[in-house]
Amino acid sequence: MTLGDRFKHKRKSIGLTQSELASRCGVSAKAVWEVERGRGRLATALAIMDELDFRLTRLPTARSVSEALRKMRERRGMSLEAVAAKTKLSPATVSNLERGRGNFASLIKVLAYLSPSTRERKPEISSWQGGSRDCRFTPPSIFQPLDEAVGGFDLDPCAHADSRVRTPQRYTIEDNGLAQPWCGAVFANPPFSDAPRWIEKAFGEWVAGRCHTIVALLPVRTHTKAFQRYVLGEADVLFLDGRVSFEGAGGEVRGQAPFGCLVACWSTDPTVRDRVMHALPGRIVRANSIASSAAA
């Protein structure tokens, strides 16, 4: 697959049309179409990578792909002219790429020369200690204090028949909770491999007013677009102490998760938010305490 093909595959895997992705990136649908064919503006390609949380492996640590290009060239002791000669581009074109300018096709040529083994970074997966990747059930020690804090959950949109979590209404994988309306007080422990889509769904249902409270148990991935756009500054967040020991189908402990977890609470009731934040031991970040900062 070409890099453009990989963009297309990633876009489809998270359920976005070209028009939807274009709207999020502030470009036209045709611009997205061009990039997925290995053409178009580099700025558009970089915006798409950022929106899709598309990361590349085997590149130097850098703030952008363009900066990584410069670092790779300098590490190999090559001049702009030398790279230009190898890629049949002009020195000015290579220089522009290192500044985030130019076209996507030129970036692909330089990447292919400087880092031919570069691939898409695989997403973090939520498998550990054997067993199915996403069938990790919420232990009662986590669910029950949260259930009491909200006065009883009405819906679990990520339910599983083998889980001990029980709510009056439940959506299983066959129902597809992402496609169903949510209501009332909701508890969600979504598949961690697909957490961004569930975070966006939760935020959308809360903003639409269909739910007065949504509590989600999530992996700590503060770098993701979903966390920064729909959780940080929008929900109260409880970073749980230690690591959660999830359950298997028979209620047995599957071992501690190899990552931290958090509880996000979107609620119209400040009293409920406060009870949720104090239901379990951890560190609290309130939605109204977040301020944005820009690099100088």
C-alpha positions in Angstrom: 0.0 0.0 0.0 1.2 3.5 -0.8 1.1 6.2 1.9 -2.0 7.6 0.3 -3.6 4.2 0.4 -2.8 3.9 4.1 -4.5 7.3 4.8 -7.6 6.0 2.9 -7.6 2.7 4.9 -7.2 4.5 8.2 -10.0 7.0 7.3 -12.4 4.1 6.4 -11.5 2.1 9.5 -12.8 4.9 11.8 -15.9 5.4 9.7 -15.2 8.7 8.1 -16.2 9.8 4.5 -13.8 11.9 2.5 -16.2 14.8 3.0 -16.3 14.4 6.8 -12.5 14.2 7.0 -12.3 17.2 4.7 -14.6 19.2 7.0 -12.5 18.3 10.1 -9.3 19.4 8.3 -10.7 22.6 6.9 -10.1 21.5 3.2 -12.2 20.4 0.3 -13.2 16.8 -0.3 -11.3 16.9 -3.6 -8.1 17.8 -1.6 -8.6 14.7 0.5 -9.2 12.7 -2.7 -5.9 14.0 -4.1 -3.9 13.1 -1.0 -5.3 9.6 -1.0 -3.9 9.2 -4.5 -0.4 10.4 -3.5 -0.9 13.9 -4.8 -2.0 17.3 -3.5 -0.5 19.8 -1.0 1.8 18.7 1.7 -0.1 20.9 4.2 -3.2 18.9 3.5 -1.5 15.6 4.0 0.0 16.7 7.3 -3.5 18.0 8.4 -5.0 14.6 7.5 -2.2 12.7 9.4 -2.9 14.9 12.5 -6.7 14.4 12.3 -6.4 10.6 11.8 -3.7 10.3 14.5 -1.6 8.7 11.8 2.0 8.1 13.0 5.0 6.8 11.2 7.7 4.5 12.6 11.5 4.6 12.3 11.7 8.4 12.1 13.8 10.6 14.4 11.9 12.1 17.3 10.5 15.4 16.0 7.6 17.7 16.2 6.6 17.0 12.6 7.4 14.8 9.6 9.0 17.8 8.0 11.4 18.2 10.9 12.1 14.5 10.9 13.1 14.8 7.2 15.7 17.4 8.1 17.1 15.4 11.0 17.4 12.2 8.8 19.2 14.2 6.1 21.6 15.8 8.6 22.3 12.5 10.4 23.4 11.0 7.1 25.6 14.0 6.5 23.9 14.9 3.3 23.3 18.3 1.8 20.1 19.5 0.3 21.7 19.2 -3.1 22.7 15.6 -2.5 19.2 14.5 -1.5 17.7 16.5 -4.4 20.0 14.7 -6.9 19.0 11.2 -5.5 15.3 12.0 -5.6 15.3 14.0 -8.9 13.9 17.0 -7.1 15.3 20.5 -6.8 17.2 21.6 -3.7 14.6 24.3 -3.2 11.9 21.6 -3.2 13.7 19.5 -0.5 14.3 22.7 1.6 10.5 23.5 1.4 9.6 20.0 2.5 11.7 20.5 5.6 9.7 23.6 6.3 6.3 21.8 5.8 5.7 23.3 2.4 5.4 21.8 -1.1 3.5 18.8 -2.4 2.7 15.4 -1.0 4.3 13.5 -3.9 7.7 15.1 -3.2 7.4 14.1 0.5 6.8 10.5 -0.6 9.9 10.5 -2.8 12.2 11.9 -0.1 10.8 9.6 2.6 11.3 6.6 0.2 15.0 7.6 -0.2 15.9 8.7 3.4 13.8 6.1 5.3 12.6 3.3 3.0 11.5 1.1 6.0 9.1 3.7 7.4 5.7 2.3 8.0 2.5 3.3 9.8 2.9 2.9 13.5 0.6 0.2 14.7 -2.1 1.4 17.2 -1.7 0.5 20.8 -3.7 -2.6 21.6 -5.4 -3.6 24.8 -4.3 -7.2 25.0 -2.4 -8.6 27.9 -2.1 -11.8 29.9 -3.7 -13.8 27.1 -7.4 -13.8 26.2 -9.4 -11.8 23.7 -8.1 -8.3 22.9 -11.1 -6.3 24.0 -13.1 -8.6 26.2 -11.8 -7.1 29.5 -14.6 -6.6 31.9 -15.0 -3.9 34.5 -14.6 -5.4 38.0 -17.4 -4.7 40.6 -14.9 -2.8 42.7 -14.8 -0.1 39.9 -18.4 -0.3 38.7 -20.3 -0.4 42.0 -18.9 2.9 43.5 -19.6 4.7 40.2 -23.1 3.2 40.0 -23.8 4.5 43.5 -22.4 7.9 42.7 -24.8 8.5 39.8 -27.8 7.0 41.6 -27.8 4.0 39.2 -26.9 3.7 35.6 -29.6 3.3 32.9 -27.5 2.1 30.0 -24.4 0.2 29.1 -23.8 0.7 25.4 -20.6 -1.6 25.4 -22.2 -4.6 27.1 -21.1 -8.2 27.0 -23.1 -11.2 28.0 -20.3 -12.6 30.1 -19.7 -9.3 32.1 -20.9 -8.9 35.6 -21.8 -5.3 34.9 -25.6 -5.0 34.7 -27.7 -2.0 33.7 -31.4 -1.9 32.9 -30.7 -1.3 29.2 -27.7 -2.8 27.4 -26.3 -2.8 23.9 -24.0 -5.7 22.9 -21.7 -5.9 19.9 -24.6 -7.2 17.9 -26.6 -4.1 18.7 -23.6 -1.8 17.9 -23.8 0.9 20.6 -22.1 3.4 18.3 -25.2 3.3 16.0 -27.8 3.4 18.8 -29.2 6.4 20.7 -28.1 6.7 24.3 -30.2 8.0 27.2 -30.2 8.8 30.9 -27.2 7.9 32.9 -24.7 5.9 30.9 -21.7 3.7 31.9 -19.2 2.9 29.1 -16.1 0.7 29.2 -15.5 0.6 25.5 -13.2 -1.6 23.5 -9.8 0.1 24.1 -8.6 -0.6 20.6 -11.4 1.6 19.3 -11.7 4.1 22.2 -11.6 7.3 20.1 -14.8 6.6 18.3 -16.6 5.8 21.6 -15.3 8.9 23.2 -16.6 11.0 20.3 -20.0 9.2 20.5 -20.2 9.8 24.2 -19.5 13.5 23.8 -22.0 13.8 21.0 -24.8 12.1 22.9 -24.1 14.4 26.0 -24.0 17.6 23.9 -27.2 16.6 22.1 -28.9 16.4 25.5 -29.9 12.7 25.2 -27.9 11.8 28.3 -27.7 13.8 31.5 -24.6 11.8 32.7 -22.0 9.7 30.9 -19.2 8.0 32.8 -16.5 6.3 30.8 -13.6 4.0 31.9 -10.8 4.7 29.5 -7.1 4.0 28.9 -4.9 7.0 29.7 -3.9 8.2 26.2 -3.8 12.0 26.6 -2.0 12.5 23.3 -5.0 11.4 21.2 -7.2 13.9 19.3 -10.3 12.3 21.0 -9.0 12.9 24.5 -7.9 16.5 23.7 -11.0 17.4 21.8 -13.8 15.6 23.7 -12.5 14.9 27.2 -10.0 17.5 28.3 -11.8 20.7 29.3 -15.2 19.0 28.6 -15.4 16.3 31.2 -14.2 16.0 34.8 -11.4 13.4 34.8 -10.3 11.1 37.5 -6.8 9.5 36.9 -7.1 6.3 38.9 -4.4 5.3 41.4 -2.4 2.2 40.3 -3.6 0.0 37.5 -7.0 -1.7 37.0 -7.3 -5.5 37.3 -9.9 -6.3 34.7 -11.9 -9.5 34.8 -12.3 -12.4 32.4 -15.5 -14.1 31.2 -15.8 -16.2 34.4 -15.1 -13.3 36.8 -11.5 -14.3 37.2 -8.9 -11.6 37.4 -6.9 -11.4 34.2 -4.0 -9.4 35.7 -3.3 -5.7 35.9 -3.5 -3.6 32.8 0.0 -2.6 31.6 -1.2 1.1 31.4 -3.1 3.6 33.5 -6.8 4.2 33.3 -9.1 7.1 33.9 -12.7 7.9 34.5 -14.3 10.6 32.5 -17.6 12.1 33.6 -19.8 14.4 31.4 -22.8 15.5 33.5 -25.2 18.4 33.7 -25.3 17.9 37.5 -22.2 19.2 39.4 -23.2 17.2 42.4 -23.1 14.0 40.4 -19.7 15.0 38.8 -18.3 15.6 42.3 -19.6 12.2 43.6 -18.1 10.4 40.6 -14.7 12.1 41.1 -14.6 11.0 44.7 -16.0 7.5 44.1 -12.5 5.9 43.6 -9.0 6.8 44.7 -7.1 8.9 42.2 -6.2 12.4 41.0 -8.9 14.8 39.7 -8.7 17.2 36.8 -11.8 19.4 36.5 -13.2 20.5 33.2 -13.3 24.2 34.2 -9.7 24.1 35.4 -8.2 23.6 31.9 -6.7 26.5 30.0 -5.0 26.3 26.5 -1.5 27.3 25.9 0.3 28.0 22.7 4.0 27.5 22.0 6.0 30.8 21.7 
